[in-house]
């Protein structure tokens, strides 16, 4: 018996087949093999054709079914993970009306800011837990004003995962968790955020039927089953945005538990047991995959844009030519904790929400020509990334979150011993590294939604822990001093 998970990203669509009895992934792949096309008609715009996601999903699922040799009748449930905040508009015939405006498109920023100011900060934060910002509802407001001929044809709006579920089942539906990602869920009223829709002039009828995150959300149609190489009637039983789903993949479900990733950008995602928000909106709060009005589980998301992208820039421009990332880590290890007084502020990838949407760019502080060399810069860059995580984690602590353990996949920046040791040392948190990914997590989520697993502990009983990094108490003061110097330089930079 198997469950299938798909992860619809902006770079590729990944699929994994998980054996329920062993809990192991038996086949996995992704398409396209080169990065998927993002349409940028104007600066700051980012769109994708939703049908491209479906085509790549078909390639991925067909490939793993062929590779595994699994009987389609043995695939008992399907789970979907997807890129958050995207907007898909369809007409009454389920035809896509325009390319999807995806998560990294910034055209709706002024719409969200005006809504925040007009409706009022207290109302937005207490009901949405965030500013309307550049999220899905604001993207739709842009369509209404700039493409009225498209807007008038809209039957339903969807998030990317909702679109994939529709293609599989012919059922148009969404989840409360998904609506919260788009600023369309009212936490105070526990219903669709009608006050924001009314402000934007968006009919509530545009919102699809709301289904529980873990539930039967439709069954594969004969057409979809034929295209995917699966059995007609196979149920879709789970869907979640990529960051909540990453937390699920790492078995992060309860208050105080933290999941982190550190790829091009970095994310710290913690579960809070109360409905709360940051009054400065420096972190985002969404409904976690297991949130209900009775059992509150809110996902607090910290995103740092300048993470792995800084490390790769250092590799291309500072480190010796031809060096590998492992060799770069060895080079950084030659420098002491604190990089002999050198600090790197890693904010060179656009405005940072954590810094109240300031765009301060990346800078090197404290450089001494008589002291510092390449190995100091390489280490200071990694430390700067970690210190930005610490700065954001402190915001989460202000919201009442206790960060004592961080779950992460064994990938990207978490492959660096300096990154891991610094993060444990400066936060005091234990770091646990696991062998998993989003598509495998979606497959486990599908098993939970179908009742194959009784709960998350059973679903993730076979989750393989690869390493545990304990804070080095003997070096805690060195890490604290280095962070204090970095924080002072950051706040001095922001005060200009």
N, C-alpha and C positions, 0 to 999 in steps of 0.2 A: 504494500500500500504506500502511496506517495502523496505529497502535497507539492504544488507548484507555486513559486513566487516570482513575480516580475517587478523590476525596478526601472521606472521610466524617468531617466535623467535628461538633462539638456545636452550631454555629450554622447550618450548612448542609451540603449535599452538592454538591460541584463535580465536573464532568466536562469533560475536554478530549480532543480528537481531534488526534493528531500525524501529520503526513505524514512517513513514514520517509525518503524520498529527500531532502527539504529540511531535515528536523529541526524544521520550524516547526509551531506550533499553528494549525490551520485553523478550529477552532470551540471555544468554551468557554462554559459557563454554570453557574449554581448555582440550587438550590431548597432551602428556600423563599426567597422574596424578602424576607421579614421574618424576624427571628431565630427559629430553631426553638425549640419549647417545651421547657423543662426543668422537670420535676416536682419540687417541693420540699415533701414532706409535712410534714417537720420541719426546724427550723433545722440547717444544715450538710449536709442531704441534697441529692442531685442525681441524678435518674433521667431516662431517655428510653426511649421505646418503640422497640425495634429495627426494628419494621415501618415506623415513620415514616422511618427512614433508607432503607429499601428503596423506599418510595413516592417519596421525593425523588430517589433515584438514578434511578429509572425516568423521572421527569420530565426530569431533566438529560440523560440519555443520549438519549432520544427527541428532545429539543430540538436537540442538537448534530448528530445524524444528519440531521435535517430541514434544519437550517441549512446544513450542509456539502454536502448532496446526495451524500454518499459512498455507494458500494455496500457494503452490509453484508458481502458476501463479501470485500471488500478490507481489513476490520478483522482483523488477523492475531493479535492478542494483547491481553490485558486486564491492567492492573496496578491494585492497590488500596492506597491510603494511608488511614489511619484514626486517630481519636482514641485515644490510648494509655490503658492501665490499666483500661478498662471491663470489666464482667462481664456476660456473656450466658449464661443457663442454658436448655437445651432438654431436652425429653423424647425418648423413642425415636421419636416421630413428627415430630421436628424442630420441635415447637411451643414457642414461647417461654413459659417458666413464670412470669416476672415481668419488670417493666421492668428495663432495664439500669442497674446502679449505675455511673455514669460517673466520669471522672477527678477531677472537682472535688468529689465527695462525700467528706465527712470522717468518716463514722460509724465507720470501721474503725480509726481511729488508735489507740485503746486496745488493740485486739486485736494490732496489729503491735508495739506497744511492749512488751506483756507477752511476746510470742513472743521478741523481741529479748533481753529480760532473762532469760527462762527457758532458752532454748536457749543463749544466751551470745553476747556481742558478737563474739568472735574467730571462732566457728563461722559466724555469719551473714555477717560481712564477708568472710571468706576463701572462702566458698562461693557466696554470693549477690551479693557485692560491694556490698551495701546492707543497711540495716535492713529487715525485712519491711514496716515502715511501713504506709502507707495504700494499698497496692497490691492487685492483683486477688486474690491468695490470701487476704489479710486480709479483703477484702470478702466472699469466699465463707465465711470463718469466721463472719462476722456472720450470713449467711443460715442457716448450720447451727444456730446458737444461737437465733436469733430467729424463723426461719421453717422449723421442722423438717418441716412438711408439704410445703413446696416442695423442701427439700433431698432428701427421700427419693424424689422423682420425677425427679431430675436424671439424665440419660443422659450428656450431655457439657457441659462449660463452654467458653466461647469468648471471645475478644477481639472487639471490634466488627468488625475486618477479617475475622476468621474467619467471623463470621455472614454477612457480605456474600458471601464466597466460597461458603458453603454455599447461600445463596439462588440463586446463579448456577449452581452445579454439582451440587448434592445431595451433595457430598462434605464431610464434617466433618473438617477438618484444621487444623493450626496450624504455627508455625515456632519454632525455637529462639530467634530474636530476640524474637518475641512473648512467649514464655514467660518470657524474662529480664525483660521489662517488668512482668510480673505477680509477680515473685519466685518463679517456679516452675522456674528453670533453675539447675542446680548447675555452676558453672564449674570447680570443682576435679575433679569426676567426669565432666564433659561429658555430663550426662544430666539427666532430670527431677529436681528437688529433692525427693526422696522424704522426706528428714528433716523438711522443713517441712510437707509434706502430712500426714505421720504425726502431727506435733505437733498440727495443726489437726483431725485426724480426717477428712481428705479422701481418698477412694479414688483411687488412681492411675488407675483405669479412667475417671475423669472427664476425663482429659487426652486430647485427640484425637490422631490420627496426626500425627507430626511430618514436615514436608516442607521441603526447602531453600527459602530465600527466593526465589532465582531458579531456578524449575523449573516444569514443568507441574503445576498443583495441581488440575486438573479441567477439564472442558469444559462450555460452556453447554448446559443441557438445552433441550429443545424449548420447554418452558413459559417458562423465563427468556428465551430468545432472542426469543420472541414478545412478551413484555412489554417488552423493551428495544429492539426493532427491530433486532436483530442476527442473525447466522447461527448456527444450532445447531452445536455442536461447536467454536466459537471457544474457544481455551484461555485460562485464567487462569494467568499465568506469573510473577507477582510480587505480594508484599504486604509492607508495612512500616508501622510506627507513624509518626505524623506528624512527629516530630522527626528520627528516623533518615532518613525519606523526604525531609524538607526538606534534610538534608545531601546525600543522593543527588542531589536536584534541582540543587544547586549544585556537583556533581561533587566532593564531599568524601568520599573513600574511604580515604585513607592516613594513617598516623601523622603527627601534627603539623598536619594540616589542620583548619580550624575553620569552622563555619557558625554564623550568628547571625540571630536575628529579634528585632524589637522592636515588638510590637503592644501589646495590653493588658498582658500580661506580657512579659518579655524572656528570651530563651534564648541561651546560648552552648553549642554542642555541638561537642566536639572528639573526634578519633579517636586512640586510644592503641594502641600496638603491643604492650602487655603487659597481662596480667590484673592489675589493680591497683584500689585503692579508697582513698577518703579515710577515715582512721580515725575522724573525727568525723561521717561520713556527711552532709557539707554539700553534696556534689554526688552525683548518681546515676550509676551505671555500668551500661550495658546492652550486649548483643551488637549490634554494628552490622550493617547489612544484609549485609555481605560477610564477617562473622566466621566462622571455622572454628577447630577445635581446633589445626590445623596452622598456619594463618595468622591470628594473633590480631588482631582489629579490634574494639576495645571503644569504644563511644560514651560519652563522659563528658559528662553534661548538667548545666549550671548553669541554674537557673530563678530569676528575680527577679520576684516578683509585682507590685511597684510600678513599672511602666515607663510605657507609653503612657497608662495610667489616671491617672498623676500629671499628665502633660502635658495631658490633656483636662480634668482638674480645674482646673489653672491657667488654661486657656482659658476655662472657664465662670465662675470665681470671682475671678481676679486680673487677667487681661488686659482691656483695654478691650472693652466689649460690641460684639459683631458682628465682631470681628477674625477673620481667617482664620489657619490655621496658618502659611502663608507669611509673613503680616504679623507674626505672633507671633515667628517666627524673626528677622525684620528688627529687631523691638523688642529681642530678646535680644542681638543683635549690637552694640547700643549700649553694653553692659556689657563690661568687660575680662575676660580669662581669670581665673578665680578669683572672679568676681563681687564684686570689692572686699571680699573676706573673708567673704562670705555663703556658707553651706553649707546644702543641703537634704538631709536623710536621707529617701529615697523609699519608706519601708517602711510605707505606710498601707493595704495590701491583704491583711491577714492575716499569719499567722506565716510567717516566711521560713526555709526549710530551710537556706539558706546561712548564716544566723545561728543555727544549731542550734535551729531551730524557735521562736525568740523572736518575740514580737509586740511590737515597740517603737514601732510607729506612725510616721507621718511627722512631721518637725519641721523648723523653720527655725532655724538657729543663726547667731549673730553679727550679728543684725539691729541696725543703727544708724539711728535715725530721722533723723539729720542727713546720712546718706550714701546710704542705699539707697532705690531707687524700684522701680516695677514691672519695669523692664527688668532690674534685678539679680535679682529673684526669678525671672523667667522663665528667665534664663540659668542661675541656680543650680539650678533644677529639672532642666534638661537635663543639666547637669554632674553632679548628684547621681545621676542614672540611669546615666550613663557610669561614674562612680566605683564604683557598685555592681557593674557589669560587671567593672571592673578588680580589685576585691576578690575576686570569684569566680574570675577568670582566674588570679590569684596562687595560689589553692587548687589549680587544675588544674596549675600549674607545679610545685607541691610533689609532684605525682604523676608528675613527669617529662615533662610535656607542654611542648613548645616552641611558643609561640604567636607566629608571625611574620607570618601572613597570615590575614585574616578574610574569608570569602565571605558575602555577604548579598544578599537580594533588594532591589530598588530600591523600597521601600515603607515605610509607617509612619514610625517615628522615623529611619530611614535616609534619609528625604527631607530631613532637617534638616542644613544645612551645619555648624552648631555641634555637633550630636551626632556627626557623622562625624569632624570635625576633632579634637574632644576625645578621641574613642575612639582615633583613630590617634596623637594626641599623647601620651596618657597611657600607652598600652600599647606604643608603638613598632612596632605592627603595620601593615602595608599593608592597606587595605580595598578589596576588589573588589566592585562592585555589578553584579548580573546581572538580566536580564529572564526570570524563571521563576516557577513556583509549584508547589505540591504535586501537583496533578493532572497537570500536564505532566511532572513528574518521575516519577510513577507510570507514565505512558505510556512513558517512556524505559526505566524499570525493566522493564516488560513486554517491551520489545524485547530487552533483555539476557537475560531469562529464557527467551525463545523462541529465542535464538540468532540473531536478526536482526542484532544488533550483536555483534561479537566481544568487546568489553569496554567499560568505562565511558568510556574516552577516545574511542572511536568513537561511542558513544551521545550524548556531550555535545560533540562536535566543533563543533556549530553553536550552542552556548550563547552568547548575546549578552552581552558585557561592556559595560556602559553607562558605567562610570566607575571610576577608580582614585584612591584618596586616600592620598597618602604622608604619613608623619609629618613635621611641620615641626620640623626639628632646632633651629632658632633659638629656638623657643618651648618646647622640651622641659622646661626648668627651671621655667617658669611653670606648666605643667601638673602637673609633679611636686610643686611647692610647694602648689598648690591641692588636689591629691589627698591630700597628707600632712596638711593641715589637716582635710579632710573625714574621713579615716580616724581621726585622733585624736578627733574629735568623735563618730564612730560608736562607737569602742571605749569611750570614756568613758560614752556612753549605755548600752551593753550591760553595763557594770560595776556599774550601780546596782541 
